[in-house]
Amino acid sequence: MLQKRLEAGIRGTGHHSVVRAPNSDTWHIAYHRFAVPAGNGTNRETAIDRMEFNADGAIRPVVPTL
């Protein structure tokens, strides 16, 4: 559900956690990735993106944002 975006320089997406905003149906995924731009595999940054779901409850693919 969470993949790299090599064309945007986003690599190393991993070690994620999922959280729900209190009293809502809003979900987010927090993860780390190589620093953008020019991530060298050592410097990391934390990112948070919103999760969305299909009508059947399946998680839609998460597109990492810049």
CHARMM internal coordinates of N, CA and C (Angstrom, degrees):
IC EDIT
DIST 1 N 1 CA 1.4426
DIST 1 CA 1 C 1.5157
ANGL 1 N 1 CA 1 C 112.13
DIST 1 C 2 N 1.3350
ANGL 1 CA 1 C 2 N 118.66
DIHE 1 N 1 CA 1 C 2 N -22.96
DIST 2 N 2 CA 1.4657
ANGL 1 C 2 N 2 CA 122.85
DIHE 1 CA 1 C 2 N 2 CA 178.89
DIST 2 CA 2 C 1.5175
ANGL 2 N 2 CA 2 C 107.58
DIHE 1 C 2 N 2 CA 2 C -121.09
DIST 2 C 3 N 1.3317
ANGL 2 CA 2 C 3 N 116.11
DIHE 2 N 2 CA 2 C 3 N 118.62
DIST 3 N 3 CA 1.4511
ANGL 2 C 3 N 3 CA 120.24
DIHE 2 CA 2 C 3 N 3 CA -176.10
DIST 3 CA 3 C 1.5183
ANGL 3 N 3 CA 3 C 111.20
DIHE 2 C 3 N 3 CA 3 C -129.68
DIST 3 C 4 N 1.3186
ANGL 3 CA 3 C 4 N 114.21
DIHE 3 N 3 CA 3 C 4 N 161.43
DIST 4 N 4 CA 1.4591
ANGL 3 C 4 N 4 CA 120.79
DIHE 3 CA 3 C 4 N 4 CA 175.80
DIST 4 CA 4 C 1.5287
ANGL 4 N 4 CA 4 C 109.77
DIHE 3 C 4 N 4 CA 4 C -63.99
DIST 4 C 5 N 1.3346
ANGL 4 CA 4 C 5 N 114.99
DIHE 4 N 4 CA 4 C 5 N 163.53
DIST 5 N 5 CA 1.4718
ANGL 4 C 5 N 5 CA 122.18
DIHE 4 CA 4 C 5 N 5 CA 169.97
DIST 5 CA 5 C 1.5210
ANGL 5 N 5 CA 5 C 106.23
DIHE 4 C 5 N 5 CA 5 C -131.59
DIST 5 C 6 N 1.3105
ANGL 5 CA 5 C 6 N 115.65
DIHE 5 N 5 CA 5 C 6 N 79.51
DIST 6 N 6 CA 1.4556
ANGL 5 C 6 N 6 CA 120.39
DIHE 5 CA 5 C 6 N 6 CA -174.15
DIST 6 CA 6 C 1.5259
ANGL 6 N 6 CA 6 C 112.33
DIHE 5 C 6 N 6 CA 6 C -57.47
DIST 6 C 7 N 1.3425
ANGL 6 CA 6 C 7 N 117.45
DIHE 6 N 6 CA 6 C 7 N -36.65
DIST 7 N 7 CA 1.4666
ANGL 6 C 7 N 7 CA 120.55
DIHE 6 CA 6 C 7 N 7 CA -179.44
DIST 7 CA 7 C 1.5233
ANGL 7 N 7 CA 7 C 111.98
DIHE 6 C 7 N 7 CA 7 C -64.15
DIST 7 C 8 N 1.3257
ANGL 7 CA 7 C 8 N 117.55
DIHE 7 N 7 CA 7 C 8 N -21.42
DIST 8 N 8 CA 1.4638
ANGL 7 C 8 N 8 CA 122.11
DIHE 7 CA 7 C 8 N 8 CA 178.81
DIST 8 CA 8 C 1.5341
ANGL 8 N 8 CA 8 C 111.71
DIHE 7 C 8 N 8 CA 8 C -104.21
DIST 8 C 9 N 1.3308
ANGL 8 CA 8 C 9 N 116.86
DIHE 8 N 8 CA 8 C 9 N 4.34
DIST 9 N 9 CA 1.4552
ANGL 8 C 9 N 9 CA 120.50
DIHE 8 CA 8 C 9 N 9 CA 179.86
DIST 9 CA 9 C 1.5121
ANGL 9 N 9 CA 9 C 113.99
DIHE 8 C 9 N 9 CA 9 C 78.73
DIST 9 C 10 N 1.3323
ANGL 9 CA 9 C 10 N 117.85
DIHE 9 N 9 CA 9 C 10 N 15.88
DIST 10 N 10 CA 1.4709
ANGL 9 C 10 N 10 CA 121.27
DIHE 9 CA 9 C 10 N 10 CA -179.64
DIST 10 CA 10 C 1.5125
ANGL 10 N 10 CA 10 C 108.63
DIHE 9 C 10 N 10 CA 10 C -95.79
DIST 10 C 11 N 1.3391
ANGL 10 CA 10 C 11 N 114.98
DIHE 10 N 10 CA 10 C 11 N 112.63
DIST 11 N 11 CA 1.4643
ANGL 10 C 11 N 11 CA 121.92
DIHE 10 CA 10 C 11 N 11 CA -179.14
DIST 11 CA 11 C 1.5238
ANGL 11 N 11 CA 11 C 108.49
DIHE 10 C 11 N 11 CA 11 C -134.44
DIST 11 C 12 N 1.3144
ANGL 11 CA 11 C 12 N 114.44
DIHE 11 N 11 CA 11 C 12 N 161.71
DIST 12 N 12 CA 1.4607
ANGL 11 C 12 N 12 CA 120.16
DIHE 11 CA 11 C 12 N 12 CA 173.57
DIST 12 CA 12 C 1.5151
ANGL 12 N 12 CA 12 C 113.78
DIHE 11 C 12 N 12 CA 12 C 72.34
DIST 12 C 13 N 1.3328
ANGL 12 CA 12 C 13 N 117.59
DIHE 12 N 12 CA 12 C 13 N 31.28
DIST 13 N 13 CA 1.4691
ANGL 12 C 13 N 13 CA 119.92
DIHE 12 CA 12 C 13 N 13 CA 177.65
DIST 13 CA 13 C 1.5243
ANGL 13 N 13 CA 13 C 107.98
DIHE 12 C 13 N 13 CA 13 C -70.82
DIST 13 C 14 N 1.3020
ANGL 13 CA 13 C 14 N 117.47
DIHE 13 N 13 CA 13 C 14 N 121.18
DIST 14 N 14 CA 1.4545
ANGL 13 C 14 N 14 CA 118.72
DIHE 13 CA 13 C 14 N 14 CA -178.46
DIST 14 CA 14 C 1.5083
ANGL 14 N 14 CA 14 C 113.81
DIHE 13 C 14 N 14 CA 14 C -170.15
DIST 14 C 15 N 1.3305
ANGL 14 CA 14 C 15 N 113.86
DIHE 14 N 14 CA 14 C 15 N 179.57
DIST 15 N 15 CA 1.4567
ANGL 14 C 15 N 15 CA 123.21
DIHE 14 CA 14 C 15 N 15 CA 179.33
DIST 15 CA 15 C 1.5243
ANGL 15 N 15 CA 15 C 111.09
DIHE 14 C 15 N 15 CA 15 C 50.27
DIST 15 C 16 N 1.3043
ANGL 15 CA 15 C 16 N 115.93
DIHE 15 N 15 CA 15 C 16 N 56.57
DIST 16 N 16 CA 1.4531
ANGL 15 C 16 N 16 CA 120.39
DIHE 15 CA 15 C 16 N 16 CA -174.33
DIST 16 CA 16 C 1.5289
ANGL 16 N 16 CA 16 C 112.93
DIHE 15 C 16 N 16 CA 16 C -92.30
DIST 16 C 17 N 1.3195
ANGL 16 CA 16 C 17 N 114.02
DIHE 16 N 16 CA 16 C 17 N 160.04
DIST 17 N 17 CA 1.4643
ANGL 16 C 17 N 17 CA 123.70
DIHE 16 CA 16 C 17 N 17 CA 174.27
DIST 17 CA 17 C 1.5164
ANGL 17 N 17 CA 17 C 107.48
DIHE 16 C 17 N 17 CA 17 C -133.56
DIST 17 C 18 N 1.3172
ANGL 17 CA 17 C 18 N 116.05
DIHE 17 N 17 CA 17 C 18 N 149.41
DIST 18 N 18 CA 1.4560
ANGL 17 C 18 N 18 CA 122.35
DIHE 17 CA 17 C 18 N 18 CA -178.89
DIST 18 CA 18 C 1.5233
ANGL 18 N 18 CA 18 C 108.27
DIHE 17 C 18 N 18 CA 18 C -116.44
DIST 18 C 19 N 1.3353
ANGL 18 CA 18 C 19 N 116.03
DIHE 18 N 18 CA 18 C 19 N 133.76
DIST 19 N 19 CA 1.4603
ANGL 18 C 19 N 19 CA 120.78
DIHE 18 CA 18 C 19 N 19 CA 179.20
DIST 19 CA 19 C 1.5245
ANGL 19 N 19 CA 19 C 110.23
DIHE 18 C 19 N 19 CA 19 C -134.57
DIST 19 C 20 N 1.3186
ANGL 19 CA 19 C 20 N 115.39
DIHE 19 N 19 CA 19 C 20 N 149.45
DIST 20 N 20 CA 1.4721
ANGL 19 C 20 N 20 CA 121.72
DIHE 19 CA 19 C 20 N 20 CA 175.71
DIST 20 CA 20 C 1.5158
ANGL 20 N 20 CA 20 C 107.71
DIHE 19 C 20 N 20 CA 20 C -109.10
DIST 20 C 21 N 1.3185
ANGL 20 CA 20 C 21 N 115.64
DIHE 20 N 20 CA 20 C 21 N 133.21
DIST 21 N 21 CA 1.4592
ANGL 20 C 21 N 21 CA 119.78
DIHE 20 CA 20 C 21 N 21 CA 175.65
DIST 21 CA 21 C 1.5265
ANGL 21 N 21 CA 21 C 108.40
DIHE 20 C 21 N 21 CA 21 C -64.44
DIST 21 C 22 N 1.3271
ANGL 21 CA 21 C 22 N 118.07
DIHE 21 N 21 CA 21 C 22 N 136.21
DIST 22 N 22 CA 1.4612
ANGL 21 C 22 N 22 CA 120.87
DIHE 21 CA 21 C 22 N 22 CA -177.87
DIST 22 CA 22 C 1.5241
ANGL 22 N 22 CA 22 C 112.56
DIHE 21 C 22 N 22 CA 22 C -54.47
DIST 22 C 23 N 1.3173
ANGL 22 CA 22 C 23 N 115.33
DIHE 22 N 22 CA 22 C 23 N 139.38
DIST 23 N 23 CA 1.4652
ANGL 22 C 23 N 23 CA 122.80
DIHE 22 CA 22 C 23 N 23 CA 175.43
DIST 23 CA 23 C 1.5231
ANGL 23 N 23 CA 23 C 113.53
DIHE 22 C 23 N 23 CA 23 C 57.54
DIST 23 C 24 N 1.3358
ANGL 23 CA 23 C 24 N 116.58
DIHE 23 N 23 CA 23 C 24 N 35.55
DIST 24 N 24 CA 1.4617
ANGL 23 C 24 N 24 CA 119.45
DIHE 23 CA 23 C 24 N 24 CA -180.00
DIST 24 CA 24 C 1.5260
ANGL 24 N 24 CA 24 C 110.11
DIHE 23 C 24 N 24 CA 24 C -151.43
DIST 24 C 25 N 1.3199
ANGL 24 CA 24 C 25 N 114.98
DIHE 24 N 24 CA 24 C 25 N 175.91
DIST 25 N 25 CA 1.4597
ANGL 24 C 25 N 25 CA 121.42
DIHE 24 CA 24 C 25 N 25 CA 172.66
DIST 25 CA 25 C 1.5228
ANGL 25 N 25 CA 25 C 110.44
DIHE 24 C 25 N 25 CA 25 C -106.28
DIST 25 C 26 N 1.3088
ANGL 25 CA 25 C 26 N 117.32
DIHE 25 N 25 CA 25 C 26 N 21.99
DIST 26 N 26 CA 1.4594
ANGL 25 C 26 N 26 CA 122.32
DIHE 25 CA 25 C 26 N 26 CA 179.68
DIST 26 CA 26 C 1.5231
ANGL 26 N 26 CA 26 C 109.39
DIHE 25 C 26 N 26 CA 26 C -91.19
DIST 26 C 27 N 1.3280
ANGL 26 CA 26 C 27 N 115.55
DIHE 26 N 26 CA 26 C 27 N 123.14
DIST 27 N 27 CA 1.4616
ANGL 26 C 27 N 27 CA 122.14
DIHE 26 CA 26 C 27 N 27 CA -179.14
DIST 27 CA 27 C 1.5187
ANGL 27 N 27 CA 27 C 110.04
DIHE 26 C 27 N 27 CA 27 C -117.15
DIST 27 C 28 N 1.3345
ANGL 27 CA 27 C 28 N 115.99
DIHE 27 N 27 CA 27 C 28 N 145.64
DIST 28 N 28 CA 1.4621
ANGL 27 C 28 N 28 CA 121.96
DIHE 27 CA 27 C 28 N 28 CA 176.70
DIST 28 CA 28 C 1.5208
ANGL 28 N 28 CA 28 C 109.57
DIHE 27 C 28 N 28 CA 28 C -131.51
DIST 28 C 29 N 1.3153
ANGL 28 CA 28 C 29 N 115.18
DIHE 28 N 28 CA 28 C 29 N 154.60
DIST 29 N 29 CA 1.4592
ANGL 28 C 29 N 29 CA 121.58
DIHE 28 CA 28 C 29 N 29 CA 174.80
DIST 29 CA 29 C 1.5277
ANGL 29 N 29 CA 29 C 107.30
DIHE 28 C 29 N 29 CA 29 C -118.55
DIST 29 C 30 N 1.3129
ANGL 29 CA 29 C 30 N 116.37
DIHE 29 N 29 CA 29 C 30 N 128.40
DIST 30 N 30 CA 1.4677
ANGL 29 C 30 N 30 CA 122.68
DIHE 29 CA 29 C 30 N 30 CA 177.10
DIST 30 CA 30 C 1.5301
ANGL 30 N 30 CA 30 C 106.65
DIHE 29 C 30 N 30 CA 30 C -109.97
DIST 30 C 31 N 1.3103
ANGL 30 CA 30 C 31 N 116.21
DIHE 30 N 30 CA 30 C 31 N 138.99
DIST 31 N 31 CA 1.4651
ANGL 30 C 31 N 31 CA 120.99
DIHE 30 CA 30 C 31 N 31 CA -176.65
DIST 31 CA 31 C 1.5185
ANGL 31 N 31 CA 31 C 109.24
DIHE 30 C 31 N 31 CA 31 C -157.21
DIST 31 C 32 N 1.3109
ANGL 31 CA 31 C 32 N 116.18
DIHE 31 N 31 CA 31 C 32 N 170.67
DIST 32 N 32 CA 1.4602
ANGL 31 C 32 N 32 CA 118.44
DIHE 31 CA 31 C 32 N 32 CA 173.51
DIST 32 CA 32 C 1.5151
ANGL 32 N 32 CA 32 C 108.60
DIHE 31 C 32 N 32 CA 32 C -114.23
DIST 32 C 33 N 1.3059
ANGL 32 CA 32 C 33 N 115.27
DIHE 32 N 32 CA 32 C 33 N 158.84
DIST 33 N 33 CA 1.4558
ANGL 32 C 33 N 33 CA 122.11
DIHE 32 CA 32 C 33 N 33 CA 178.73
DIST 33 CA 33 C 1.5218
ANGL 33 N 33 CA 33 C 108.05
DIHE 32 C 33 N 33 CA 33 C -150.46
DIST 33 C 34 N 1.3291
ANGL 33 CA 33 C 34 N 115.01
DIHE 33 N 33 CA 33 C 34 N 167.16
DIST 34 N 34 CA 1.4553
ANGL 33 C 34 N 34 CA 118.53
DIHE 33 CA 33 C 34 N 34 CA 173.87
DIST 34 CA 34 C 1.5200
ANGL 34 N 34 CA 34 C 107.76
DIHE 33 C 34 N 34 CA 34 C -63.05
DIST 34 C 35 N 1.3118
ANGL 34 CA 34 C 35 N 116.85
DIHE 34 N 34 CA 34 C 35 N 144.84
DIST 35 N 35 CA 1.4627
ANGL 34 C 35 N 35 CA 121.30
DIHE 34 CA 34 C 35 N 35 CA -178.55
DIST 35 CA 35 C 1.5260
ANGL 35 N 35 CA 35 C 110.77
DIHE 34 C 35 N 35 CA 35 C -56.53
DIST 35 C 36 N 1.3351
ANGL 35 CA 35 C 36 N 116.66
DIHE 35 N 35 CA 35 C 36 N 141.21
DIST 36 N 36 CA 1.4589
ANGL 35 C 36 N 36 CA 122.93
DIHE 35 CA 35 C 36 N 36 CA 179.44
DIST 36 CA 36 C 1.5241
ANGL 36 N 36 CA 36 C 107.33
DIHE 35 C 36 N 36 CA 36 C -111.25
DIST 36 C 37 N 1.3079
ANGL 36 CA 36 C 37 N 122.06
DIHE 36 N 36 CA 36 C 37 N 131.18
DIST 37 N 37 CA 1.4563
ANGL 36 C 37 N 37 CA 125.96
DIHE 36 CA 36 C 37 N 37 CA -3.66
DIST 37 CA 37 C 1.5279
ANGL 37 N 37 CA 37 C 111.08
DIHE 36 C 37 N 37 CA 37 C -85.54
DIST 37 C 38 N 1.2962
ANGL 37 CA 37 C 38 N 115.41
DIHE 37 N 37 CA 37 C 38 N 174.27
DIST 38 N 38 CA 1.4710
ANGL 37 C 38 N 38 CA 123.61
DIHE 37 CA 37 C 38 N 38 CA 171.92
DIST 38 CA 38 C 1.5191
ANGL 38 N 38 CA 38 C 113.62
DIHE 37 C 38 N 38 CA 38 C 60.94
DIST 38 C 39 N 1.3192
ANGL 38 CA 38 C 39 N 116.96
DIHE 38 N 38 CA 38 C 39 N 41.05
DIST 39 N 39 CA 1.4564
ANGL 38 C 39 N 39 CA 119.27
DIHE 38 CA 38 C 39 N 39 CA 175.43
DIST 39 CA 39 C 1.5163
ANGL 39 N 39 CA 39 C 110.18
DIHE 38 C 39 N 39 CA 39 C -59.76
DIST 39 C 40 N 1.2982
ANGL 39 CA 39 C 40 N 116.04
DIHE 39 N 39 CA 39 C 40 N 129.01
DIST 40 N 40 CA 1.4626
ANGL 39 C 40 N 40 CA 119.72
DIHE 39 CA 39 C 40 N 40 CA -175.32
DIST 40 CA 40 C 1.5224
ANGL 40 N 40 CA 40 C 113.04
DIHE 39 C 40 N 40 CA 40 C -104.07
DIST 40 C 41 N 1.3197
ANGL 40 CA 40 C 41 N 117.32
DIHE 40 N 40 CA 40 C 41 N 8.05
DIST 41 N 41 CA 1.4546
ANGL 40 C 41 N 41 CA 120.33
DIHE 40 CA 40 C 41 N 41 CA -179.51
DIST 41 CA 41 C 1.5138
ANGL 41 N 41 CA 41 C 113.24
DIHE 40 C 41 N 41 CA 41 C 90.49
DIST 41 C 42 N 1.3241
ANGL 41 CA 41 C 42 N 117.89
DIHE 41 N 41 CA 41 C 42 N -12.04
DIST 42 N 42 CA 1.4560
ANGL 41 C 42 N 42 CA 121.84
DIHE 41 CA 41 C 42 N 42 CA 178.66
DIST 42 CA 42 C 1.5226
ANGL 42 N 42 CA 42 C 110.61
DIHE 41 C 42 N 42 CA 42 C -105.44
DIST 42 C 43 N 1.3215
ANGL 42 CA 42 C 43 N 116.77
DIHE 42 N 42 CA 42 C 43 N -51.52
DIST 43 N 43 CA 1.4628
ANGL 42 C 43 N 43 CA 121.03
DIHE 42 CA 42 C 43 N 43 CA -178.61
DIST 43 CA 43 C 1.5259
ANGL 43 N 43 CA 43 C 109.88
DIHE 42 C 43 N 43 CA 43 C -78.79
DIST 43 C 44 N 1.3179
ANGL 43 CA 43 C 44 N 115.78
DIHE 43 N 43 CA 43 C 44 N 126.60
DIST 44 N 44 CA 1.4681
ANGL 43 C 44 N 44 CA 121.55
DIHE 43 CA 43 C 44 N 44 CA -178.09
DIST 44 CA 44 C 1.5225
ANGL 44 N 44 CA 44 C 109.55
DIHE 43 C 44 N 44 CA 44 C -118.95
DIST 44 C 45 N 1.3190
ANGL 44 CA 44 C 45 N 115.08
DIHE 44 N 44 CA 44 C 45 N 160.65
DIST 45 N 45 CA 1.4550
ANGL 44 C 45 N 45 CA 121.71
DIHE 44 CA 44 C 45 N 45 CA 173.73
DIST 45 CA 45 C 1.5201
ANGL 45 N 45 CA 45 C 108.25
DIHE 44 C 45 N 45 CA 45 C -139.03
DIST 45 C 46 N 1.3051
ANGL 45 CA 45 C 46 N 116.34
DIHE 45 N 45 CA 45 C 46 N 154.75
DIST 46 N 46 CA 1.4573
ANGL 45 C 46 N 46 CA 122.03
DIHE 45 CA 45 C 46 N 46 CA 178.39
DIST 46 CA 46 C 1.5249
ANGL 46 N 46 CA 46 C 108.56
DIHE 45 C 46 N 46 CA 46 C -94.14
DIST 46 C 47 N 1.3231
ANGL 46 CA 46 C 47 N 115.73
DIHE 46 N 46 CA 46 C 47 N 139.46
DIST 47 N 47 CA 1.4611
ANGL 46 C 47 N 47 CA 120.97
DIHE 46 CA 46 C 47 N 47 CA 178.89
DIST 47 CA 47 C 1.5259
ANGL 47 N 47 CA 47 C 108.91
DIHE 46 C 47 N 47 CA 47 C -131.96
DIST 47 C 48 N 1.3162
ANGL 47 CA 47 C 48 N 115.78
DIHE 47 N 47 CA 47 C 48 N 151.94
DIST 48 N 48 CA 1.4665
ANGL 47 C 48 N 48 CA 121.98
DIHE 47 CA 47 C 48 N 48 CA 177.31
DIST 48 CA 48 C 1.5211
ANGL 48 N 48 CA 48 C 107.56
DIHE 47 C 48 N 48 CA 48 C -134.17
DIST 48 C 49 N 1.3264
ANGL 48 CA 48 C 49 N 115.76
DIHE 48 N 48 CA 48 C 49 N 128.48
DIST 49 N 49 CA 1.4588
ANGL 48 C 49 N 49 CA 120.95
DIHE 48 CA 48 C 49 N 49 CA 177.51
DIST 49 CA 49 C 1.5201
ANGL 49 N 49 CA 49 C 109.30
DIHE 48 C 49 N 49 CA 49 C -131.10
DIST 49 C 50 N 1.3183
ANGL 49 CA 49 C 50 N 115.35
DIHE 49 N 49 CA 49 C 50 N 153.73
DIST 50 N 50 CA 1.4613
ANGL 49 C 50 N 50 CA 120.78
DIHE 49 CA 49 C 50 N 50 CA 179.12
DIST 50 CA 50 C 1.5245
ANGL 50 N 50 CA 50 C 109.64
DIHE 49 C 50 N 50 CA 50 C -77.61
DIST 50 C 51 N 1.3182
ANGL 50 CA 50 C 51 N 115.90
DIHE 50 N 50 CA 50 C 51 N 143.60
DIST 51 N 51 CA 1.4604
ANGL 50 C 51 N 51 CA 121.76
DIHE 50 CA 50 C 51 N 51 CA 175.47
DIST 51 CA 51 C 1.5250
ANGL 51 N 51 CA 51 C 108.47
DIHE 50 C 51 N 51 CA 51 C -100.61
DIST 51 C 52 N 1.3154
ANGL 51 CA 51 C 52 N 115.55
DIHE 51 N 51 CA 51 C 52 N 143.54
DIST 52 N 52 CA 1.4577
ANGL 51 C 52 N 52 CA 121.17
DIHE 51 CA 51 C 52 N 52 CA 176.57
DIST 52 CA 52 C 1.5249
ANGL 52 N 52 CA 52 C 108.17
DIHE 51 C 52 N 52 CA 52 C -127.77
DIST 52 C 53 N 1.3294
ANGL 52 CA 52 C 53 N 115.13
DIHE 52 N 52 CA 52 C 53 N 156.40
DIST 53 N 53 CA 1.4600
ANGL 52 C 53 N 53 CA 121.08
DIHE 52 CA 52 C 53 N 53 CA -173.98
DIST 53 CA 53 C 1.5157
ANGL 53 N 53 CA 53 C 110.50
DIHE 52 C 53 N 53 CA 53 C -128.87
DIST 53 C 54 N 1.3328
ANGL 53 CA 53 C 54 N 115.80
DIHE 53 N 53 CA 53 C 54 N 149.19
DIST 54 N 54 CA 1.4617
ANGL 53 C 54 N 54 CA 121.91
DIHE 53 CA 53 C 54 N 54 CA 172.45
DIST 54 CA 54 C 1.5177
ANGL 54 N 54 CA 54 C 108.86
DIHE 53 C 54 N 54 CA 54 C -76.34
DIST 54 C 55 N 1.3213
ANGL 54 CA 54 C 55 N 116.38
DIHE 54 N 54 CA 54 C 55 N 167.77
DIST 55 N 55 CA 1.4684
ANGL 54 C 55 N 55 CA 121.65
DIHE 54 CA 54 C 55 N 55 CA -179.80
DIST 55 CA 55 C 1.5348
ANGL 55 N 55 CA 55 C 111.36
DIHE 54 C 55 N 55 CA 55 C -58.20
DIST 55 C 56 N 1.3367
ANGL 55 CA 55 C 56 N 117.45
DIHE 55 N 55 CA 55 C 56 N -30.40
DIST 56 N 56 CA 1.4692
ANGL 55 C 56 N 56 CA 120.83
DIHE 55 CA 55 C 56 N 56 CA -179.81
DIST 56 CA 56 C 1.5286
ANGL 56 N 56 CA 56 C 112.87
DIHE 55 C 56 N 56 CA 56 C -83.86
DIST 56 C 57 N 1.3442
ANGL 56 CA 56 C 57 N 116.96
DIHE 56 N 56 CA 56 C 57 N 2.25
DIST 57 N 57 CA 1.4571
ANGL 56 C 57 N 57 CA 121.50
DIHE 56 CA 56 C 57 N 57 CA 178.33
DIST 57 CA 57 C 1.5138
ANGL 57 N 57 CA 57 C 114.57
DIHE 56 C 57 N 57 CA 57 C 93.20
DIST 57 C 58 N 1.3310
ANGL 57 CA 57 C 58 N 118.21
DIHE 57 N 57 CA 57 C 58 N -6.43
DIST 58 N 58 CA 1.4653
ANGL 57 C 58 N 58 CA 121.13
DIHE 57 CA 57 C 58 N 58 CA 178.76
DIST 58 CA 58 C 1.5302
ANGL 58 N 58 CA 58 C 109.92
DIHE 57 C 58 N 58 CA 58 C -67.78
DIST 58 C 59 N 1.3139
ANGL 58 CA 58 C 59 N 115.99
DIHE 58 N 58 CA 58 C 59 N 143.22
DIST 59 N 59 CA 1.4759
ANGL 58 C 59 N 59 CA 121.13
DIHE 58 CA 58 C 59 N 59 CA 179.13
DIST 59 CA 59 C 1.5238
ANGL 59 N 59 CA 59 C 109.16
DIHE 58 C 59 N 59 CA 59 C -76.58
DIST 59 C 60 N 1.3177
ANGL 59 CA 59 C 60 N 115.92
DIHE 59 N 59 CA 59 C 60 N 130.09
DIST 60 N 60 CA 1.4562
ANGL 59 C 60 N 60 CA 120.63
DIHE 59 CA 59 C 60 N 60 CA 174.84
DIST 60 CA 60 C 1.5255
ANGL 60 N 60 CA 60 C 108.77
DIHE 59 C 60 N 60 CA 60 C -75.48
DIST 60 C 61 N 1.3341
ANGL 60 CA 60 C 61 N 117.91
DIHE 60 N 60 CA 60 C 61 N 153.21
DIST 61 N 61 CA 1.4693
ANGL 60 C 61 N 61 CA 119.13
DIHE 60 CA 60 C 61 N 61 CA 176.22
DIST 61 CA 61 C 1.5267
ANGL 61 N 61 CA 61 C 110.68
DIHE 60 C 61 N 61 CA 61 C -57.73
DIST 61 C 62 N 1.3142
ANGL 61 CA 61 C 62 N 115.82
DIHE 61 N 61 CA 61 C 62 N 138.04
DIST 62 N 62 CA 1.4648
ANGL 61 C 62 N 62 CA 122.11
DIHE 61 CA 61 C 62 N 62 CA 178.71
DIST 62 CA 62 C 1.5236
ANGL 62 N 62 CA 62 C 107.84
DIHE 61 C 62 N 62 CA 62 C -92.66
DIST 62 C 63 N 1.3134
ANGL 62 CA 62 C 63 N 116.48
DIHE 62 N 62 CA 62 C 63 N 124.71
DIST 63 N 63 CA 1.4701
ANGL 62 C 63 N 63 CA 121.25
DIHE 62 CA 62 C 63 N 63 CA 177.99
DIST 63 CA 63 C 1.5288
ANGL 63 N 63 CA 63 C 106.69
DIHE 62 C 63 N 63 CA 63 C -97.87
DIST 63 C 64 N 1.3429
ANGL 63 CA 63 C 64 N 117.72
DIHE 63 N 63 CA 63 C 64 N 111.39
DIST 64 N 64 CA 1.4564
ANGL 63 C 64 N 64 CA 119.75
DIHE 63 CA 63 C 64 N 64 CA 179.56
DIST 64 CA 64 C 1.5303
ANGL 64 N 64 CA 64 C 111.53
DIHE 63 C 64 N 64 CA 64 C -58.67
DIST 64 C 65 N 1.3190
ANGL 64 CA 64 C 65 N 116.23
DIHE 64 N 64 CA 64 C 65 N 133.14
DIST 65 N 65 CA 1.4591
ANGL 64 C 65 N 65 CA 120.38
DIHE 64 CA 64 C 65 N 65 CA 179.75
DIST 65 CA 65 C 1.5108
ANGL 65 N 65 CA 65 C 110.54
DIHE 64 C 65 N 65 CA 65 C -95.98
DIST 65 C 66 N 1.3251
ANGL 65 CA 65 C 66 N 114.92
DIHE 65 N 65 CA 65 C 66 N 162.86
DIST 66 N 66 CA 1.4730
ANGL 65 C 66 N 66 CA 120.28
DIHE 65 CA 65 C 66 N 66 CA 178.56
DIST 66 CA 66 C 1.4951
ANGL 66 N 66 CA 66 C 109.78
DIHE 65 C 66 N 66 CA 66 C -87.93
END
COOR INIT
IC SEED 1 N 1 CA 1 C
IC BUILD
